[in-house]
Amino acid sequence: MSARKCAECGEVHLAGANGAIYCCGTLLRAVQMSNMFKDSKYFVDMASRYSPDRILADWQLFCSCKKNENSVKHLTNFVENHFEPPGTELEAWCPPDWRCEPAFLAQVKDPELKKFASELNKMWKSLGRHIKDCVRSNPLQYSLVYVPNPFIVPGGRFNEFYYWDTYWIVRGLLYNGMAQTARGMIDNLLYIVSQYKFVPNGGRIYYWGRSQPPLLVPMVKSYVEMTNDRKYAVQVLPILEMEIDNFLSNHAVQVKGRTMYQYRDKSNGPRPESFREDVASASGFATNTEKEEHYSHLKAACESGMDFSSRWFVSDCGNNVGTLANIKTTWIVPVDLNCILFRNCKTLAEFNSWMGNTDRAENYRMIAGNLIKAITAVLWNEERGVWFDYDLKNKVPRDYFVATNLSPLWARAYPINNADKITESLMRYIEENKLDSFPGGVPHTLSNTGEQWDYPNVWPPMMHVLIEGLNNLGTPQAKELSQRWRDRWVRSNYEAYKKTGFMYEKYNCEVFGSGGSGEYVNQTGFGWTNGVLIELLAKYGQELTAKDPADAAGCVCPEDDDKSTGKPIVDEECPITSEAYLAQKLEKSQAACATPVNAECNGNGGNTGNAGNAANAQETETGCSVMCCRTVYEEEEEPALIESFATSEQECQCGEEPIKPDPVAKAQTPCPPQTPPQAPCPPQTPPQAPCPPKAQPQVQCPPKAQPQAQCPTSTVNVATATAETRASIAICPVCHEVCDKQEKREKPPIFSLASAAECADPCKASEPKPIEIEMEDVDCLLDLTPSQLEEATAACPCDTEVVNDGCAEAQARSAEDGQDCGESPSVAPDCSVGPAPPNPMLRKVFPLADSTTGNCFDAKPQEANNDDDDHCICCRAKADARAENQKECN
Ligand SMILES: OC[C@H]1O[C@H](O[C@H]2O[C@H](CO)[C@@H](O)[C@H](O)[C@H]2O)[C@H](O)[C@@H](O)[C@@H]1O
């Protein structure tokens, strides 16, 4: 597969003409808004049976038929006739380096956990996928992005690679002794970067406008650390640099005079894979511009990998309360991304210095140095003793707990000699937020919004970041906490597996051993979950135990209620329930509310409250009304903003100014309450899980020499059957015009008639204009060899399309009609059965797969077509078929 490059703007696109099917256009909109499939991702993952041109031409005909209007039944028929179910382009794959008894099992001492580790090892086989060759030879019929090596998928509805998931999968594979599979997956991402300069969110063309947290460099670093293969790092360094340079230049923002980075997306419109959901959340916006802005914020959140979360909500009052309608991702400077980029640049400097590239090494060292300064100046909050995201719009730090607040520990993006001070303040922060109190792991946030990257969900990659981060900090306290969270995490995952037989994408912090919920049904499999666990089991298997030794020693856990009061007993040694946590929080805030603000002037903001709220009057959880005060400071000093709460304007302290409520704005948009982590369900008795199948059915290893997979039975327009001829009718994804054929023959496809700006976005242009095929013959050529076919293709005038028609039929028709071959018969689409049947006279179709061997044709026309008198080539003028068909149909 070669990259599709726009001649005008030089941009390369992940999506070609298939973008008009899977990324935008009226067909996508009609199917997605019809509710035909429960999961919106289903349609965009279906393989096409025909070329995009043909599907769009048929779609045009379908739309021209009145009876099809608003008929879900007919639309369903259309989809069934033109698409294969998702997954037909992939086959199960058993990694060749998979072993029944990987070496790491020997590291796991506890017999129960050893068995669990062995089960996890088996799961790689059920998550292995190989892309069939037809995707390589005929990419325009798929939304799947072709990559050369087989890979491990996350699982469930995610039947393609995901960028940041791959990091935890690759690490798991490496610890599992499967370096070859890990390397293949890294090479796939490098292959994509070499063509498109970025790694998309996932391996589907509809992810073309965004990436995910850039973890390719850390993947290579992990590989090199495990294999000692420094040569590999040196060899792939130019591609790694290409990705990071490109990422840096497309994501930069200036904050307080420093260059920092944020998540973004460059496409238009709703997410194709969640189309109706995005249309729904945008419905409150009046104008198209506002809707587009909303879609951008949504997709930028997807680039963060955290779709969706109150982390990205900015209400009118500047806090994190709200719904998806409040999503403002690009107003925020995120802690994690800046740390990841810091770590990437450090590694690139290191790889360059191995090569003796001192200048380049210095350049990356400088970017990393600037980033760590920016992280400390802008994101570190001295008052609260932790890092916070920064709100660019309201110019305040966002004082809300998000697991990513601790990601600088993982990236070592802090002054190392501050480890003791950081430990002290972080322990305080962890205690204040009771982060050590949840039986099922650390929730991603403390806001219960129903979004999946919010309370009560716990995400495996984030648990890894926390466990590793605290361990990196290296102080005894931090290491102890890291160990406790690690043990709890492994045991809780194991418990869920014992109960259900599944590994989940995310878990529930309130219940030990239970999966989470959110945007879509919780998925099982699951790539990153297994990766994180295998790493933990391999590294710490000597210490880990399936049961908490404290249980055996008679620790009373909160599940054991005090039956007389109905309140859970809170034992300091045990994780407390969220209910107890909430009760404690409520008590604390009631006490705070009753106590007036310390009137003593300390010039430091006094009773510092929630520093992120540049809000007006606020209702606290307890119902007491507070006022925000902000420290007055000199512009050039660039101190951290310090805000405090007071119950009245008078209570603002020396050096502070009240933030006056805007009476009009306030009347219209009352401040929503502070995000209370609502956890109404007491977790005493975890809901009984449905009786699980003991273990996931294992995919059998395929026999050694696998027969070539059967491609989906598919037909294709002869004009699209070879690479050259495909190029000869290359359609600009932007303007949907047929490109100039003569030029096509010498050069790779160019996309004409598009302005540079339009080229950047295949979905930006107006609705797609499918090629309109008609009816009137211009010429007919007989007895063609493949090279003659190419010549004929080139000979056709630009505004025609090549049709290789069955000559017997054509001649019969000629005799009948007294005309040259190939005149279109008047076939009236049968509206009662839905879509107009593909008109055999409009295109010549050849099977894509050899019926005897099952092999896909490798971009070659069928030899048998040389048969004399068997076929002919016609160039047909394109004209609007609509009117004629409309007549017939009505
Ligand atoms: O289909 C909806 C969204 O699904 C993906 O996001 C979630 O799954 C990914 C795969 O495990 C994971 O990387 C991501 O963190 C999850 O939130 C996808 O990445 C989104 O772009 C997509 O819209």
Ligand as a Chemical Component Dictionary entry (heavy atoms), coordinates in Angstrom:
data_LIG
# 
_chem_comp.id                   LIG 
_chem_comp.type                 NON-POLYMER 
_chem_comp.pdbx_formal_charge   0 
_chem_comp.three_letter_code    LIG 
# 
loop_
_chem_comp_atom.comp_id 
_chem_comp_atom.atom_id 
_chem_comp_atom.alt_atom_id 
_chem_comp_atom.type_symbol 
_chem_comp_atom.charge 
_chem_comp_atom.model_Cartn_x 
_chem_comp_atom.model_Cartn_y 
_chem_comp_atom.model_Cartn_z 
_chem_comp_atom.pdbx_ordinal 
LIG O1  O1  O 0 -15.966 3.714 19.865 1  
LIG C1  C1  C 0 -15.843 4.732 20.782 2  
LIG C2  C2  C 0 -14.418 5.061 21.142 3  
LIG O2  O2  O 0 -13.722 3.830 21.429 4  
LIG C3  C3  C 0 -12.324 3.888 21.638 5  
LIG O3  O3  O 0 -12.025 4.284 22.953 6  
LIG C4  C4  C 0 -11.943 3.328 23.948 7  
LIG O4  O4  O 0 -11.330 2.111 23.545 8  
LIG C5  C5  C 0 -9.978  2.173 23.085 9  
LIG C6  C6  C 0 -9.536  0.773 22.798 10 
LIG O5  O5  O 0 -9.388  0.039 23.967 11 
LIG C7  C7  C 0 -9.079  2.868 24.107 12 
LIG O6  O6  O 0 -7.837  3.118 23.529 13 
LIG C8  C8  C 0 -9.693  4.182 24.572 14 
LIG O7  O7  O 0 -8.923  4.662 25.624 15 
LIG C9  C9  C 0 -11.108 3.918 25.055 16 
LIG O8  O8  O 0 -11.684 5.089 25.542 17 
LIG C10 C10 C 0 -11.596 4.814 20.685 18 
LIG O9  O9  O 0 -10.282 5.011 21.084 19 
LIG C11 C11 C 0 -12.295 6.141 20.547 20 
LIG O10 O10 O 0 -11.625 6.977 19.659 21 
LIG C12 C12 C 0 -13.701 5.833 20.042 22 
LIG O11 O11 O 0 -14.365 6.982 19.672 23 
# 
loop_
_chem_comp_bond.comp_id 
_chem_comp_bond.atom_id_1 
_chem_comp_bond.atom_id_2 
_chem_comp_bond.value_order 
_chem_comp_bond.pdbx_ordinal 
LIG O1  C1  SING 1  
LIG C1  C2  SING 2  
LIG C2  O2  SING 3  
LIG C2  C12 SING 4  
LIG O2  C3  SING 5  
LIG C3  O3  SING 6  
LIG C3  C10 SING 7  
LIG O3  C4  SING 8  
LIG C4  O4  SING 9  
LIG C4  C9  SING 10 
LIG O4  C5  SING 11 
LIG C5  C6  SING 12 
LIG C5  C7  SING 13 
LIG C6  O5  SING 14 
LIG C7  O6  SING 15 
LIG C7  C8  SING 16 
LIG C8  O7  SING 17 
LIG C8  C9  SING 18 
LIG C9  O8  SING 19 
LIG C10 O9  SING 20 
LIG C10 C11 SING 21 
LIG C11 O10 SING 22 
LIG C11 C12 SING 23 
LIG C12 O11 SING 24 
# 
